[in-house]
Amino acid sequence: MLICPICQESLQKEEHRFVCVNNHSFDVAKEGYVNLSRKQKKGQGDNKQMVQARTRFLEKDYYAFMRAYVAGLLKTIHTETLVDMGCGQGYYTKVFSEQAMLCYGIDASKEAVRYAARHDKKTQYMAGNIFHIPLETSSVDAITALFVPPANQEAWRLLKKDGAYIVVGPGPRHCWQLKEVLYDTPYENPLPKETMKGFRMESRKILTLSHWVTDLWSLLEMTPYRYNTAYEAMEKIKHHDPMDVTFSFVVTVWRKHENND
Ligand SMILES: [Zn+2]
């Protein structure tokens, strides 16, 4: 159940808006998403150009094997309500939502959720802050968080007891061949911690697959290396021949403890 981000009372859905008893009202855009961030700064999250680049890359389905694995995990969990934190343009959310009765996708980028809502009518998309999600405490069965900053305490608050928190991040050798071109001494990504406050780890799997990548530039744009790589190295990628690139992900399933310790 969505709650008002201003007064925390529950929100009722009307035809073109969500409204609470105190008459705080949030319009539903024509695409179907709702902006529930209390103070949406202009230009927060990915802009339109970034959303388009990301979409072009994702729709090549290099990451589809990981999406299928996570969807398979969700299938084994009885999921009435699912939240996809940092859902972006809904590439994963749309498939995950098939495993839930109710699905919410939240992302800071209004451009991303606009795209998502246009292509997925089942999920309720919202523009907002993943650290303050306007949903009731202990109301969610499963949360997915792919490549997003860890909002672990917010996930803990939202989940029912034993609820599943599925976190996906880059594996040790994710995009290794790209790093070999960019850096003199590429390093492996460290594995994430094996403990988390308020959760117990249920499973962890490293998924790896290589793909022949023709458009290395759009791959680079998907990665954080885009922002901390020297100009010369970026130029090397621009003019590089197609090559095999390893995609590797760490998928961890956490379960909520009753106690937050
Ligand atoms: Zn309100």
Boltz pocket constraint, residues with backbone or C-beta under 6 A from the ligand:
constraints:
  - pocket:
      binder: B
      contacts: [[A, 4], [A, 5], [A, 6], [A, 7], [A, 8], [A, 9], [A, 20], [A, 21], [A, 22], [A, 23], [A, 24]]
      max_distance: 6.0
